[in-house]
Amino acid sequence: MANDFLVKNGWKKEEADHVNKCISSHRFRGNNVPETIEAKILFDADKFDVVGNLGIARTLMYKGTVGNNLYEVKNEKICFGNNKEDEETFLKEYNFKLKNLYDKFYTEEALEMAKTQKEYAQIFYDKLIEQIMDIYKTKEIIDEYITE
């Protein structure tokens, strides 16, 4: 769509193709890695909105909107989302995606900014886990969290 729009609005075909390539390489899924500085900036900008506490807040809002739980309890144990078969929850999203974003930026500036955001997110996540574990107060749950 972007390519067609740009060409229709007077952009040169090769410039529109370049924008299209940047857009197609901004996702984690697939093997289409951003190569140009423009593609790397777009990738980083797109990912930066889900890091730190604001990223956590956005994810929590989304998970609530689609009806996902904050966490899952199975057999009297909290599921931290470490297994693919676990229910789709915030904890699973955090463990499978969010906590792994911070070292996947392409520009030095984004990597540096992400370091601080990672610290904030880890504090939030650790405190959330602490509160959830306080609810259940069982040694098994705590041991499971520590060993995973």
N, C-alpha and C positions, 0 to 999 in steps of 0.2 A: 504494500500500500504506500509506503513512504517513497519508494522508487518512482512509482507512477505519479504520485502527487508532485514530487520535485521536478520531474521531467515536464509535466503539464504546466508547471509554474516557472519554466525558463531555465532550469538547471541543466548543465551539460550532462550527458548520459554517464560519463565516467565518474563525475562527482556524485551523481545520484546512486550509482553502483557502489561507490565507496561508503556512503551513508548506509545503504542497505546491508553491506557486509558488516559494518559496525553494529548495527541492530541485531543481525543474526548471530553475532558472537557474544552477546551480553548475558547469555543464560549459562547456568552451571551444567545443565543436562546436554549431553552430546559432546562431540570432540571438536567443535568449532571454537578454537581458542582465539581471543582477541590478539591481533598482531600489531596494528598501528597504534600510535599514541591516542588517537581519537577513539578507537575501539576500546582501549584500556580505560580511558577516562569514563566512557559511557558504562562499561562494566562496573567499575568501582562506584560510580554514582548510583547505579541501580542497586548494588548490594549494600551500600552504606545506610540505606533507610531501614535495614533490619538489624543493625548492630546496636549495642549499648542498651540502656534502659528504654529509650524511645522505640527501638526495634522490638524489644520485648513487649512493650505496651501495644504496638501495632499487631504483633503476632497474637497476643492474648485477645485483642478485639476481634481479629479475624477468626480465631479458633472458637470464640463464643458465638460469633455470627453463624458459623457453619454447624454449630451444635456439638463441637468437640469438648470433652472434659479437660480440666486442668491436669489431672493425673488419673491413673487406673490402679485399683487394688484387686489383686488376684491371689486367692489362697492366703488371705491375711497378710500379703506383702505388697508394698508399693512397687508398681512397675515404673521404672525410670525411662522407659522407652529405648532401652538398649537392644531390644530384639525387634526384628522387622514384623513379627507377628503380633506385637503389642498393639493395643487399641491406639487410634490416632488421638493423641493428647498434646497439650502444651509441652509436657516433659519429653515426650518423644520428639517433637519438633526441635526442641532445644538440643537434645542429645544427638540427633541425626543431622541437623543442619546448622542451627544458629551458632553453637559453640565452635564449629569448625570453619566459620567464615573468616575469622580474624587474620589468618595468615594467607588468605587467598586473593588479596588485592594485588593489583599490578603496578600501581604507581607508588613511589616512595612516600609521597604525601599521604595517600590513603592508608598505607601500612602504618605510618606513624600515628595518624589519628585513630586508627583502629585499636592500637595498644591501650590507650586510655579507655576507650569504650569497652574493651574486653574486661578490664578490671572492674568497671561499673557493673557490667552484666554478670560477672562471676559472683560478686558480692550479692546482687539481687537473687541470683539462682541459689546460692548457698543458703541464704536466709529463708527463701521459700521452702527449700528442702527441710531445713531445720524446723520450720513451723509445721509442715506436713508430718514430719516424724514425731513431733510433740503430740499431735493428735492421736497417733497410734501407739506410741510409747512401747514398742517391743524391741527387744534386742535383735531379733531376726531381721527386722527391717533395716535397722541401723547397720548390722553386719553386711547385709546385701548391698547397701549403698556404698559402703566403704570399700568393698572388694571389687566393685564393678568399675 
